């Protein structure tokens, strides 16, 4: 069996794993990336073990689980959001939060967000706004041609053994390729950067014996996501009063959207661009480029944009004049509430034989919160629509508790932000990880993925995970214990 030594072994070759490998290699480290999927998207296989839903389906756990090098970046929506300082403090503690926050501009620049985030996008009628920078399709398929001289990508290979040394440190991992070839990878440090499902399954299969016995039953517990619920519709007419919130703006190579934040989530206005000409055709071009489908597929998608030249011209003129998406008058725009699910121990993932069982559902905490938020914000939204001269309606036929709860049960969907299972200590849960990211019982294993999050926060996690990986690598380069 072949054996190789590295400075860092990264388990998981998705967006975060490849970013970690890249910044570590450029800091001088020799890095191996282990990815269970193949290198090419066209050869992608179904993720295993399969997931069985014990109660309610969590669609994001299926669609965002892509076993291929670059992981979910070929399907990723491209949204980058800066977590608030309070959110970072809750997640990492004040000292580490400062370091992560300082990395945001450098990560954004590397991804092509040239102007960062707009500091003027602060509020609408006294309510705080948060900006989302959405990358164009070509820049979402991150590192489709990943090539770093100091990084060895071991694709199509699954871990078959984790060997521990004294002091509960991982000494090496053994991996086996599709053709049966095995090799051992030795390193002083390992990083677990798989998606939340595979990180939790990996921990349950290979790390449970190292975790303190009193904590083993917590592995895979307290999973969380955002619930996404359409709550109203607006017949759009251009309005300067709503302009800080909608429509999205073009700025320095990104599309900048905004949303109105609340304590555990946000409201946002949504136009279904997949069904709104001419953007439905533009998005087809973006998807083809993101997924690396080749010049012919991109050309065919581009040619389809010429089917509606007048609409394309009108959208182009509007862009030049206003630097924003053109939403035609009369378009139905949705008002959507996204909020954090309860951090409930009943939401858990369990490895059972050859399948993974996901226990996931709405809990009473979710129902109480949803009802409170829509009631507290009802008058504010109605006043905004009235003063802006917009026709709007709520999607509840009445405002009784029973009807609101029934509506939530019928219309809530997950928002593809599943996390938890390997979280640190919080006020409501005993932690499986230290705040520095190391898993308890595995002092040289750094967990950097949404599995580490104790709550989803009001943000898409990608930007924060990349910034956190950069801080980890900086500590390695300094020769310090990684924080």
C-alpha positions as a Markdown table, in Angstrom:
| # | Residue | x | y | z |
|---|---|---|---|---|
| 1 | Unk | 0.0 | 0.0 | 0.0 |
| 2 | Unk | 1.4 | 3.4 | -1.0 |
| 3 | Unk | 1.9 | 6.0 | 1.9 |
| 4 | Unk | 2.3 | 9.7 | 1.4 |
| 5 | Unk | 3.0 | 12.6 | 3.9 |
| 6 | Unk | 1.4 | 16.0 | 3.7 |
| 7 | Unk | 1.2 | 19.1 | 5.9 |
| 8 | Unk | -2.6 | 19.1 | 5.7 |
| 9 | Unk | -5.2 | 16.6 | 4.5 |
| 10 | Unk | -8.5 | 18.1 | 3.5 |
| 11 | Unk | -11.5 | 15.7 | 3.6 |
| 12 | Unk | -14.0 | 17.0 | 1.1 |
| 13 | Unk | -13.3 | 18.7 | -2.2 |
| 14 | Unk | -16.2 | 21.1 | -2.4 |
| 15 | Unk | -16.2 | 24.9 | -2.3 |
| 16 | Unk | -14.8 | 25.2 | 1.2 |
| 17 | Unk | -12.4 | 22.2 | 0.9 |
| 18 | Unk | -10.7 | 23.5 | -2.3 |
| 19 | Unk | -10.5 | 27.0 | -0.9 |
| 20 | Unk | -8.8 | 25.7 | 2.2 |
| 21 | Unk | -6.3 | 23.7 | 0.1 |
| 22 | Unk | -5.6 | 26.6 | -2.2 |
| 23 | Unk | -4.8 | 29.2 | 0.5 |
| 24 | Unk | -2.8 | 26.6 | 2.5 |
| 25 | Unk | -0.8 | 25.7 | -0.6 |
| 26 | Unk | -0.1 | 29.3 | -1.4 |
| 27 | Unk | 1.2 | 29.7 | 2.2 |
| 28 | Unk | 3.7 | 26.9 | 1.5 |
| 29 | Unk | 1.9 | 23.8 | 2.7 |
| 30 | Unk | 1.8 | 20.4 | 0.9 |
| 31 | Unk | -1.9 | 19.5 | 0.8 |
| 32 | Unk | -3.9 | 16.5 | -0.2 |
| 33 | Unk | -7.7 | 16.8 | -0.9 |
| 34 | Unk | -9.8 | 13.6 | -0.6 |
| 35 | Unk | -13.0 | 13.7 | -2.6 |
| 36 | Unk | -15.3 | 10.7 | -2.9 |
| 37 | Unk | -16.7 | 11.9 | -6.2 |
| 38 | Unk | -14.9 | 12.1 | -9.6 |
| 39 | Unk | -13.1 | 15.1 | -11.0 |
| 40 | Unk | -15.5 | 15.8 | -13.9 |
| 41 | Unk | -19.1 | 16.9 | -13.4 |
| 42 | Unk | -20.2 | 14.7 | -16.3 |
| 43 | Unk | -19.1 | 11.6 | -14.3 |
| 44 | Unk | -20.8 | 12.6 | -11.1 |
| 45 | Unk | -22.4 | 9.7 | -9.2 |
| 46 | Unk | -25.3 | 9.6 | -6.8 |
| 47 | Unk | -24.3 | 10.5 | -3.3 |
| 48 | Unk | -24.1 | 7.5 | -0.9 |
| 49 | Unk | -25.2 | 6.4 | 1.6 |
| 50 | Unk | -28.7 | 7.4 | 0.5 |
| 51 | Unk | -30.9 | 9.5 | 2.8 |
| 52 | Unk | -34.3 | 8.3 | 4.1 |
| 53 | Unk | -36.6 | 11.0 | 5.6 |
| 54 | Unk | -38.2 | 9.7 | 8.7 |
| 55 | Unk | -40.8 | 12.6 | 8.7 |
| 56 | Unk | -40.6 | 15.7 | 6.5 |
| 57 | Unk | -38.3 | 15.9 | 3.5 |
| 58 | Unk | -35.4 | 18.3 | 3.5 |
| 59 | Unk | -34.9 | 18.9 | -0.2 |
| 60 | Unk | -31.6 | 20.8 | 0.2 |
| 61 | Unk | -30.0 | 17.8 | 1.8 |
| 62 | Unk | -30.4 | 16.0 | -1.5 |
| 63 | Unk | -29.9 | 18.8 | -4.1 |
| 64 | Unk | -26.9 | 20.4 | -2.3 |
| 65 | Unk | -25.2 | 17.0 | -1.8 |
| 66 | Unk | -23.0 | 16.6 | -4.9 |
| 67 | Unk | -20.2 | 14.0 | -4.9 |
| 68 | Unk | -17.8 | 15.6 | -7.4 |
| 69 | Unk | -14.7 | 17.7 | -7.2 |
| 70 | Unk | -15.8 | 21.4 | -6.6 |
| 71 | Unk | -18.9 | 19.9 | -4.9 |
| 72 | Unk | -22.0 | 22.1 | -4.9 |
| 73 | Unk | -20.3 | 25.1 | -6.7 |
| 74 | Unk | -21.6 | 23.9 | -10.1 |
| 75 | Unk | -25.2 | 24.2 | -8.8 |
| 76 | Unk | -24.6 | 26.9 | -6.2 |
| 77 | Unk | -26.8 | 30.1 | -6.4 |
| 78 | Unk | -23.7 | 32.3 | -5.9 |
| 79 | Unk | -25.0 | 34.3 | -2.9 |
| 80 | Unk | -22.4 | 35.9 | -0.7 |
| 81 | Unk | -23.5 | 37.6 | 2.6 |
| 82 | Unk | -21.5 | 39.1 | 5.4 |
| 83 | Unk | -22.6 | 37.8 | 8.8 |
| 84 | Unk | -23.2 | 40.5 | 11.3 |
| 85 | Unk | -20.6 | 41.0 | 14.1 |
| 86 | Unk | -23.0 | 39.7 | 16.7 |
| 87 | Unk | -23.6 | 36.6 | 14.6 |
| 88 | Unk | -19.9 | 36.0 | 14.3 |
| 89 | Unk | -19.4 | 36.6 | 18.1 |
| 90 | Unk | -22.1 | 34.0 | 18.8 |
| 91 | Unk | -20.4 | 31.5 | 16.5 |
| 92 | Unk | -16.7 | 31.9 | 17.1 |
| 93 | Unk | -16.3 | 34.2 | 20.2 |
| 94 | Unk | -15.2 | 37.8 | 20.1 |
| 95 | Unk | -11.5 | 37.3 | 19.4 |
| 96 | Unk | -11.9 | 34.9 | 16.5 |
| 97 | Unk | -14.8 | 36.9 | 15.1 |
| 98 | Unk | -12.5 | 39.9 | 14.6 |
| 99 | Unk | -10.1 | 37.8 | 12.5 |
| 100 | Unk | -12.9 | 36.3 | 10.4 |
| 101 | Unk | -14.5 | 39.7 | 9.8 |
| 102 | Unk | -11.1 | 41.1 | 8.7 |
| 103 | Unk | -10.8 | 38.3 | 6.0 |
| 104 | Unk | -14.1 | 39.2 | 4.3 |
| 105 | Unk | -12.6 | 41.9 | 2.0 |
| 106 | Unk | -9.8 | 39.6 | 0.8 |
| 107 | Unk | -12.1 | 36.7 | 0.1 |
| 108 | Unk | -14.5 | 38.9 | -1.7 |
| 109 | Unk | -11.7 | 40.3 | -3.9 |
| 110 | Unk | -10.5 | 36.8 | -4.8 |
| 111 | Unk | -14.1 | 35.9 | -5.9 |
| 112 | Unk | -14.4 | 39.1 | -7.9 |
| 113 | Unk | -16.7 | 41.1 | -5.6 |
| 114 | Unk | -14.6 | 44.2 | -6.5 |
| 115 | Unk | -16.4 | 46.9 | -4.5 |
| 116 | Unk | -17.3 | 44.7 | -1.5 |
| 117 | Unk | -20.7 | 45.5 | 0.0 |
| 118 | Unk | -22.5 | 48.8 | -0.2 |
| 119 | Unk | -22.3 | 50.5 | 3.2 |
| 120 | Unk | -25.3 | 52.7 | 2.2 |
| 121 | Unk | -27.6 | 49.7 | 2.1 |
| 122 | Unk | -28.5 | 50.0 | 5.7 |
| 123 | Unk | -32.2 | 50.5 | 6.2 |
| 124 | Unk | -35.7 | 51.2 | 4.8 |
| 125 | Unk | -38.1 | 53.1 | 7.0 |
| 126 | Unk | -36.0 | 52.4 | 10.0 |
| 127 | Unk | -35.7 | 48.7 | 9.4 |
| 128 | Unk | -32.2 | 47.2 | 8.9 |
| 129 | Unk | -31.2 | 45.8 | 5.4 |
| 130 | Unk | -28.6 | 43.2 | 4.6 |
| 131 | Unk | -27.0 | 43.1 | 1.1 |
| 132 | Unk | -26.4 | 39.9 | -0.9 |
| 133 | Unk | -23.8 | 39.9 | -3.6 |
| 134 | Unk | -24.7 | 37.2 | -6.2 |
| 135 | Unk | -21.8 | 36.1 | -8.4 |
| 136 | Unk | -22.5 | 35.6 | -12.2 |
| 137 | Unk | -22.7 | 32.0 | -13.4 |
| 138 | Unk | -19.2 | 31.8 | -14.7 |
| 139 | Unk | -17.7 | 32.6 | -11.3 |
| 140 | Unk | -20.0 | 30.2 | -9.4 |
| 141 | Unk | -18.5 | 27.0 | -10.7 |
| 142 | Unk | -15.4 | 27.7 | -8.5 |
| 143 | Unk | -12.2 | 26.0 | -9.6 |
| 144 | Unk | -13.7 | 23.9 | -12.3 |
| 145 | Unk | -10.1 | 23.6 | -13.6 |
| 146 | Unk | -8.5 | 23.5 | -10.2 |
| 147 | Unk | -4.7 | 23.4 | -10.6 |
| 148 | Unk | -2.4 | 24.1 | -7.6 |
| 149 | Unk | 1.2 | 22.8 | -7.8 |
| 150 | Unk | 1.3 | 22.0 | -4.1 |
| 151 | Unk | -2.1 | 20.3 | -3.9 |
| 152 | Unk | -2.8 | 16.7 | -4.7 |
| 153 | Unk | -6.5 | 16.0 | -5.5 |
| 154 | Unk | -7.4 | 12.3 | -4.8 |
| 155 | Unk | -10.8 | 11.9 | -6.4 |
| 156 | Unk | -13.1 | 9.0 | -6.7 |
| 157 | Unk | -11.8 | 7.8 | -3.3 |
| 158 | Unk | -13.5 | 7.0 | 0.0 |
| 159 | Unk | -12.0 | 6.9 | 3.5 |
| 160 | Unk | -11.8 | 3.3 | 4.7 |
| 161 | Unk | -9.9 | 3.7 | 8.0 |
| 162 | Unk | -8.9 | 6.5 | 10.4 |
| 163 | Unk | -5.9 | 5.7 | 12.6 |
| 164 | Unk | -5.3 | 7.5 | 15.8 |
| 165 | Unk | -2.0 | 8.1 | 17.6 |
| 166 | Unk | -1.5 | 8.9 | 21.2 |
| 167 | Unk | -3.3 | 11.9 | 22.6 |
| 168 | Unk | -6.4 | 11.4 | 20.4 |
| 169 | Unk | -4.8 | 12.9 | 17.3 |
| 170 | Unk | -5.4 | 11.4 | 13.9 |
| 171 | Unk | -2.2 | 9.9 | 12.5 |
| 172 | Unk | -3.4 | 8.9 | 9.0 |
| 173 | Unk | -6.4 | 8.0 | 6.9 |
| 174 | Unk | -6.6 | 5.2 | 4.4 |
| 175 | Unk | -8.5 | 5.8 | 1.2 |
| 176 | Unk | -9.7 | 3.4 | -1.5 |
| 177 | Unk | -10.4 | 4.4 | -5.1 |
| 178 | Unk | -13.2 | 3.1 | -7.3 |
| 179 | Unk | -10.7 | 0.6 | -8.8 |
| 180 | Unk | -9.8 | -0.8 | -5.3 |
| 181 | Unk | -6.4 | 0.9 | -5.0 |
| 182 | Unk | -5.6 | 1.9 | -1.4 |
| 183 | Unk | -3.2 | 4.5 | 0.0 |
| 184 | Unk | -2.4 | 6.0 | 3.4 |
| 185 | Unk | -2.2 | 9.7 | 3.9 |
| 186 | Unk | -0.2 | 11.0 | 6.9 |
| 187 | Unk | -0.4 | 14.6 | 8.2 |
| 188 | Unk | -0.1 | 16.6 | 11.4 |
| 189 | Unk | -3.4 | 18.3 | 10.6 |
| 190 | Unk | -6.7 | 17.3 | 9.0 |
| 191 | Unk | -9.6 | 19.5 | 7.9 |
| 192 | Unk | -13.2 | 18.2 | 7.6 |
| 193 | Unk | -14.9 | 20.3 | 5.0 |
| 194 | Unk | -17.6 | 18.0 | 3.6 |
| 195 | Unk | -21.2 | 19.1 | 3.4 |
| 196 | Unk | -23.3 | 18.8 | 6.5 |
| 197 | Unk | -24.7 | 15.4 | 5.7 |
| 198 | Unk | -21.4 | 13.8 | 4.9 |
| 199 | Unk | -19.5 | 15.5 | 7.7 |
| 200 | Unk | -22.0 | 14.1 | 10.2 |
| 201 | Unk | -21.9 | 10.7 | 8.7 |
| 202 | Unk | -18.1 | 10.7 | 8.6 |
| 203 | Unk | -18.0 | 11.6 | 12.3 |
| 204 | Unk | -20.5 | 8.9 | 13.2 |
| 205 | Unk | -18.7 | 6.2 | 11.2 |
| 206 | Unk | -15.0 | 7.1 | 11.9 |
| 207 | Unk | -14.7 | 9.5 | 14.9 |
| 208 | Unk | -17.3 | 8.4 | 17.4 |
| 209 | Unk | -14.9 | 6.2 | 19.4 |
| 210 | Unk | -12.6 | 9.2 | 19.9 |
| 211 | Unk | -15.3 | 11.5 | 21.0 |
| 212 | Unk | -15.9 | 11.6 | 24.8 |
| 213 | Unk | -18.4 | 8.9 | 25.7 |
| 214 | Unk | -20.8 | 11.3 | 27.3 |
| 215 | Unk | -21.1 | 13.2 | 24.0 |
| 216 | Unk | -21.4 | 10.4 | 21.5 |
| 217 | Unk | -25.1 | 10.3 | 21.6 |
| 218 | Unk | -25.2 | 14.0 | 20.5 |
| 219 | Unk | -23.4 | 13.3 | 17.1 |
| 220 | Unk | -25.7 | 14.4 | 14.4 |
| 221 | Unk | -28.2 | 16.1 | 16.7 |
| 222 | Unk | -29.7 | 19.6 | 16.7 |
| 223 | Unk | -29.7 | 20.1 | 13.0 |
| 224 | Unk | -31.1 | 23.4 | 11.7 |
| 225 | Unk | -32.0 | 25.2 | 8.5 |
| 226 | Unk | -33.9 | 28.2 | 7.4 |
| 227 | Unk | -37.6 | 27.8 | 6.7 |
| 228 | Unk | -38.6 | 29.7 | 3.6 |
| 229 | Unk | -42.3 | 30.7 | 3.4 |
| 230 | Unk | -44.1 | 32.8 | 0.8 |
| 231 | Unk | -46.5 | 35.1 | 2.8 |
| 232 | Unk | -47.7 | 37.7 | 0.3 |
| 233 | Unk | -47.7 | 39.0 | -3.3 |
| 234 | Unk | -47.2 | 42.4 | -4.8 |
| 235 | Unk | -48.3 | 43.6 | -8.3 |
| 236 | Unk | -45.1 | 45.5 | -9.2 |
| 237 | Unk | -45.0 | 49.1 | -10.2 |
| 238 | Unk | -41.7 | 50.9 | -10.1 |
| 239 | Unk | -41.6 | 52.8 | -6.8 |
| 240 | Unk | -38.7 | 54.9 | -5.3 |
| 241 | Unk | -40.2 | 54.2 | -1.9 |
| 242 | Unk | -39.4 | 50.5 | -2.2 |
| 243 | Unk | -36.2 | 51.0 | -4.3 |
| 244 | Unk | -33.7 | 50.4 | -1.4 |
| 245 | Unk | -35.1 | 46.8 | -1.1 |
| 246 | Unk | -36.1 | 45.9 | -4.7 |
| 247 | Unk | -35.3 | 45.3 | -7.5 |
| 248 | Unk | -31.7 | 43.9 | -7.4 |
| 249 | Unk | -28.9 | 46.2 | -8.6 |
| 250 | Unk | -25.9 | 45.6 | -10.8 |
| 251 | Unk | -22.6 | 46.7 | -9.3 |
| 252 | Unk | -19.0 | 45.9 | -10.3 |
| 253 | Unk | -19.5 | 42.4 | -11.7 |
| 254 | Unk | -22.2 | 41.2 | -9.2 |
| 255 | Unk | -25.9 | 41.4 | -8.8 |
| 256 | Unk | -26.6 | 43.0 | -5.4 |
| 257 | Unk | -29.9 | 42.1 | -3.7 |
| 258 | Unk | -31.1 | 43.3 | -0.3 |
| 259 | Unk | -33.4 | 41.9 | 2.3 |
| 260 | Unk | -35.0 | 43.2 | 5.5 |
| 261 | Unk | -33.5 | 41.5 | 8.5 |
| 262 | Unk | -35.2 | 40.5 | 11.8 |
| 263 | Unk | -33.8 | 38.8 | 14.8 |
| 264 | Unk | -33.8 | 35.2 | 13.4 |
| 265 | Unk | -34.2 | 35.7 | 9.7 |
| 266 | Unk | -35.3 | 38.1 | 7.0 |
| 267 | Unk | -38.0 | 39.3 | 4.6 |
| 268 | Unk | -37.2 | 39.6 | 0.9 |
| 269 | Unk | -39.1 | 40.3 | -2.4 |
| 270 | Unk | -38.7 | 37.7 | -5.0 |
| 271 | Unk | -39.4 | 37.7 | -8.8 |
| 272 | Unk | -39.3 | 34.2 | -10.3 |
| 273 | Unk | -36.6 | 34.9 | -12.9 |
| 274 | Unk | -36.8 | 31.4 | -14.2 |
| 275 | Unk | -40.2 | 32.3 | -15.5 |
| 276 | Unk | -39.7 | 36.0 | -16.2 |
| 277 | Unk | -38.5 | 37.0 | -19.8 |
| 278 | Unk | -35.8 | 37.8 | -20.7 |
| 279 | Unk | -34.1 | 36.6 | -17.6 |
| 280 | Unk | -35.2 | 33.0 | -18.0 |
| 281 | Unk | -33.0 | 32.8 | -21.1 |
| 282 | Unk | -30.2 | 34.7 | -19.5 |
| 283 | Unk | -30.2 | 32.3 | -16.5 |
| 284 | Unk | -30.0 | 29.3 | -18.9 |
| 285 | Unk | -26.8 | 30.8 | -20.3 |
| 286 | Unk | -25.5 | 31.3 | -16.7 |
| 287 | Unk | -26.2 | 27.7 | -15.8 |
| 288 | Unk | -24.5 | 26.3 | -18.9 |
| 289 | Unk | -21.3 | 28.4 | -18.1 |
| 290 | Unk | -21.4 | 27.5 | -14.4 |
| 291 | Unk | -21.6 | 23.8 | -15.1 |
| 292 | Unk | -18.9 | 23.9 | -17.7 |
| 293 | Unk | -21.2 | 22.3 | -20.4 |
| 294 | Unk | -19.0 | 23.4 | -23.3 |
| 295 | Unk | -19.1 | 26.0 | -26.0 |
| 296 | Unk | -21.9 | 24.4 | -28.0 |
| 297 | Unk | -24.3 | 24.3 | -25.0 |
| 298 | Unk | -23.4 | 27.9 | -24.1 |
| 299 | Unk | -23.9 | 29.0 | -27.7 |
| 300 | Unk | -27.4 | 27.3 | -27.9 |
| 301 | Unk | -28.4 | 28.9 | -24.6 |
| 302 | Unk | -27.1 | 32.3 | -25.8 |
| 303 | Unk | -29.0 | 32.0 | -29.1 |
| 304 | Unk | -32.3 | 31.5 | -27.2 |
| 305 | Unk | -32.0 | 35.0 | -25.8 |
| 306 | Unk | -32.6 | 36.4 | -29.3 |
| 307 | Unk | -36.1 | 34.9 | -29.2 |
| 308 | Unk | -37.3 | 38.1 | -27.4 |
| 309 | Unk | -35.1 | 40.9 | -28.8 |
| 310 | Unk | -37.5 | 43.7 | -27.7 |
| 311 | Unk | -37.5 | 42.5 | -24.1 |
| 312 | Unk | -33.7 | 42.1 | -24.2 |
| 313 | Unk | -33.3 | 45.6 | -25.6 |
| 314 | Unk | -35.6 | 47.1 | -22.9 |
| 315 | Unk | -33.8 | 45.3 | -20.1 |
| 316 | Unk | -30.5 | 46.5 | -21.6 |
| 317 | Unk | -31.6 | 50.1 | -21.7 |
| 318 | Unk | -32.9 | 49.9 | -18.2 |
| 319 | Unk | -29.6 | 48.5 | -17.0 |
| 320 | Unk | -27.7 | 51.3 | -18.6 |
| 321 | Unk | -30.0 | 53.9 | -17.1 |
| 322 | Unk | -30.5 | 52.5 | -13.6 |
| 323 | Unk | -28.0 | 49.7 | -13.1 |
| 324 | Unk | -30.7 | 47.3 | -11.9 |
| 325 | Unk | -32.8 | 44.4 | -13.1 |
| 326 | Unk | -35.8 | 45.5 | -15.1 |
| 327 | Unk | -39.0 | 44.2 | -13.6 |
| 328 | Unk | -42.0 | 45.0 | -15.9 |
| 329 | Unk | -45.0 | 46.7 | -14.4 |
| 330 | Unk | -47.7 | 44.1 | -13.6 |
| 331 | Unk | -45.2 | 41.4 | -12.7 |
| 332 | Unk | -46.2 | 39.5 | -9.6 |
| 333 | Unk | -43.5 | 39.7 | -7.0 |
| 334 | Unk | -43.5 | 37.5 | -3.9 |
| 335 | Unk | -43.0 | 38.5 | -0.3 |
| 336 | Unk | -41.0 | 35.7 | 1.4 |
| 337 | Unk | -40.1 | 35.2 | 5.0 |
| 338 | Unk | -37.0 | 33.1 | 5.7 |
| 339 | Unk | -36.4 | 32.3 | 9.4 |
| 340 | Unk | -34.1 | 30.0 | 11.4 |
| 341 | Unk | -35.6 | 26.7 | 12.4 |
| 342 | Unk | -35.6 | 25.7 | 16.0 |
| 343 | Unk | -32.4 | 24.3 | 17.4 |
| 344 | Unk | -34.3 | 21.2 | 18.4 |
| 345 | Unk | -32.7 | 17.9 | 19.5 |
| 346 | Unk | -35.3 | 15.9 | 17.6 |
| 347 | Unk | -33.9 | 17.2 | 14.3 |
| 348 | Unk | -31.0 | 14.7 | 13.8 |
| 349 | Unk | -29.2 | 12.5 | 11.3 |
| 350 | Unk | -28.5 | 8.9 | 12.2 |
| 351 | Unk | -26.3 | 6.5 | 10.3 |
| 352 | Unk | -28.2 | 3.2 | 10.2 |
| 353 | Unk | -26.6 | 0.4 | 8.4 |
| 354 | Unk | -26.3 | 1.3 | 4.7 |
| 355 | Unk | -28.6 | 4.3 | 4.8 |
| 356 | Unk | -28.8 | 7.7 | 6.6 |
| 357 | Unk | -32.0 | 8.5 | 8.4 |
| 358 | Unk | -32.9 | 12.2 | 8.7 |
| 359 | Unk | -35.4 | 13.2 | 11.3 |
| 360 | Unk | -36.5 | 16.7 | 10.3 |
| 361 | Unk | -39.8 | 18.6 | 10.8 |
| 362 | Unk | -41.5 | 21.8 | 11.8 |
| 363 | Unk | -41.5 | 22.1 | 15.6 |
| 364 | Unk | -43.8 | 24.1 | 17.8 |
| 365 | Unk | -41.0 | 26.6 | 18.4 |
| 366 | Unk | -41.0 | 27.2 | 14.6 |
| 367 | Unk | -44.8 | 27.7 | 14.6 |
| 368 | Unk | -44.8 | 30.1 | 17.5 |
| 369 | Unk | -42.0 | 32.2 | 16.0 |
| 370 | Unk | -43.6 | 32.4 | 12.5 |
| 371 | Unk | -47.0 | 33.5 | 13.9 |
| 372 | Unk | -45.3 | 36.2 | 16.1 |
| 373 | Unk | -43.2 | 37.6 | 13.3 |
| 374 | Unk | -46.0 | 37.9 | 10.7 |
| 375 | Unk | -48.3 | 39.5 | 13.3 |
| 376 | Unk | -45.7 | 42.0 | 14.5 |
| 377 | Unk | -44.7 | 43.0 | 10.9 |
| 378 | Unk | -48.2 | 43.1 | 9.3 |
| 379 | Unk | -48.9 | 46.8 | 9.8 |
| 380 | Unk | -45.4 | 47.9 | 8.7 |
| 381 | Unk | -45.7 | 46.1 | 5.4 |
| 382 | Unk | -49.3 | 47.3 | 4.8 |
| 383 | Unk | -48.2 | 50.9 | 5.4 |
| 384 | Unk | -45.3 | 50.5 | 3.0 |
| 385 | Unk | -47.5 | 49.1 | 0.2 |
| 386 | Unk | -50.1 | 51.8 | 0.8 |
| 387 | Unk | -47.7 | 54.7 | 0.7 |
| 388 | Unk | -45.9 | 53.3 | -2.3 |
| 389 | Unk | -49.2 | 52.9 | -4.2 |
| 390 | Unk | -48.6 | 49.1 | -4.7 |
| 391 | Unk | -51.4 | 46.5 | -4.8 |
| 392 | Unk | -50.5 | 43.7 | -2.4 |
| 393 | Unk | -52.3 | 40.9 | -0.6 |
| 394 | Unk | -51.5 | 38.4 | 2.1 |
| 395 | Unk | -51.6 | 34.7 | 1.4 |
| 396 | Unk | -53.5 | 33.9 | 4.6 |
| 397 | Unk | -57.3 | 33.8 | 4.2 |
| 398 | Unk | -57.6 | 34.8 | 7.8 |
| 399 | Unk | -55.3 | 35.6 | 10.8 |
| 400 | Unk | -56.3 | 33.0 | 13.4 |
| 401 | Unk | -53.6 | 31.0 | 15.0 |
| 402 | Unk | -55.0 | 27.8 | 13.5 |
| 403 | Unk | -55.0 | 29.1 | 10.0 |
| 404 | Unk | -51.5 | 30.6 | 10.3 |
| 405 | Unk | -50.1 | 27.4 | 11.7 |
| 406 | Unk | -51.8 | 25.3 | 9.0 |
| 407 | Unk | -50.5 | 27.6 | 6.3 |
| 408 | Unk | -46.9 | 27.2 | 7.6 |
| 409 | Unk | -47.2 | 23.4 | 7.7 |
| 410 | Unk | -48.4 | 23.4 | 4.1 |
| 411 | Unk | -46.1 | 25.9 | 2.5 |
| 412 | Unk | -42.8 | 26.0 | 4.4 |
| 413 | Unk | -39.8 | 24.6 | 2.6 |
| 414 | Unk | -36.2 | 24.3 | 3.7 |
| 415 | Unk | -33.7 | 26.9 | 2.2 |
| 416 | Unk | -30.8 | 24.6 | 1.4 |
| 417 | Unk | -28.8 | 25.8 | 4.5 |
| 418 | Unk | -28.9 | 22.6 | 6.6 |
| 419 | Unk | -26.3 | 22.7 | 9.4 |
| 420 | Unk | -25.4 | 21.5 | 12.9 |
| 421 | Unk | -24.6 | 18.1 | 14.3 |
| 422 | Unk | -21.0 | 19.0 | 15.3 |
| 423 | Unk | -21.5 | 22.3 | 16.9 |
| 424 | Unk | -19.6 | 24.0 | 19.8 |
| 425 | Unk | -21.1 | 24.8 | 23.2 |
| 426 | Unk | -24.1 | 27.2 | 23.1 |
| 427 | Unk | -26.5 | 28.4 | 25.7 |
| 428 | Unk | -28.9 | 25.6 | 24.8 |
| 429 | Unk | -26.7 | 22.7 | 23.9 |
| 430 | Unk | -23.5 | 20.9 | 25.0 |
| 431 | Unk | -20.9 | 21.1 | 22.3 |
| 432 | Unk | -19.2 | 18.4 | 20.2 |
| 433 | Unk | -16.5 | 20.9 | 19.0 |
| 434 | Unk | -14.3 | 23.5 | 20.6 |
| 435 | Unk | -14.9 | 27.1 | 19.6 |
| 436 | Unk | -11.6 | 26.9 | 17.7 |
| 437 | Unk | -13.1 | 24.3 | 15.3 |
| 438 | Unk | -11.5 | 21.2 | 16.6 |
| 439 | Unk | -13.7 | 18.2 | 17.3 |
| 440 | Unk | -13.6 | 17.0 | 20.9 |
| 441 | Unk | -11.5 | 13.9 | 21.1 |
| 442 | Unk | -9.7 | 14.7 | 17.8 |
| 443 | Unk | -7.3 | 17.6 | 18.6 |
| 444 | Unk | -5.8 | 17.9 | 15.1 |
| 445 | Unk | -9.1 | 17.7 | 13.2 |
| 446 | Unk | -10.5 | 21.1 | 12.2 |
| 447 | Unk | -14.2 | 21.2 | 11.3 |
| 448 | Unk | -15.1 | 23.9 | 8.9 |
| 449 | Unk | -18.5 | 23.6 | 7.4 |
| 450 | Unk | -22.1 | 24.2 | 8.3 |
| 451 | Unk | -22.0 | 21.1 | 10.5 |
| 452 | Unk | -20.0 | 23.3 | 12.9 |
| 453 | Unk | -22.7 | 26.0 | 13.1 |
| 454 | Unk | -24.9 | 26.0 | 16.2 |
| 455 | Unk | -27.5 | 28.0 | 14.3 |
| 456 | Unk | -27.9 | 29.1 | 10.6 |
| 457 | Unk | -27.8 | 32.8 | 11.3 |
| 458 | Unk | -29.3 | 35.3 | 8.9 |
| 459 | Unk | -26.9 | 34.6 | 6.1 |
| 460 | Unk | -25.8 | 32.2 | 3.3 |
| 461 | Unk | -22.7 | 30.6 | 5.0 |
| 462 | Unk | -20.3 | 30.3 | 2.1 |
| 463 | Unk | -18.4 | 33.7 | 2.5 |
| 464 | Unk | -18.0 | 33.1 | 6.3 |
| 465 | Unk | -16.7 | 29.6 | 5.8 |
| 466 | Unk | -14.1 | 30.7 | 3.3 |
| 467 | Unk | -13.0 | 33.6 | 5.6 |
| 468 | Unk | -12.8 | 31.1 | 8.5 |
| 469 | Unk | -10.6 | 28.7 | 6.4 |
| 470 | Unk | -8.2 | 31.6 | 5.6 |
| 471 | Unk | -7.8 | 32.4 | 9.3 |
| 472 | Unk | -7.1 | 28.7 | 10.1 |
| 473 | Unk | -4.4 | 28.6 | 7.4 |
| 474 | Unk | -2.8 | 31.9 | 8.6 |
| 475 | Unk | -2.4 | 30.3 | 12.1 |
| 476 | Unk | -0.8 | 27.2 | 10.5 |
| 477 | Unk | 1.6 | 29.4 | 8.5 |
| 478 | Unk | 2.6 | 31.3 | 11.7 |
| 479 | Unk | 3.4 | 28.0 | 13.4 |
| 480 | Unk | 0.8 | 28.5 | 16.0 |
| 481 | Unk | -1.8 | 26.1 | 17.2 |
| 482 | Unk | -4.6 | 26.7 | 14.7 |
| 483 | Unk | -7.5 | 28.8 | 16.1 |
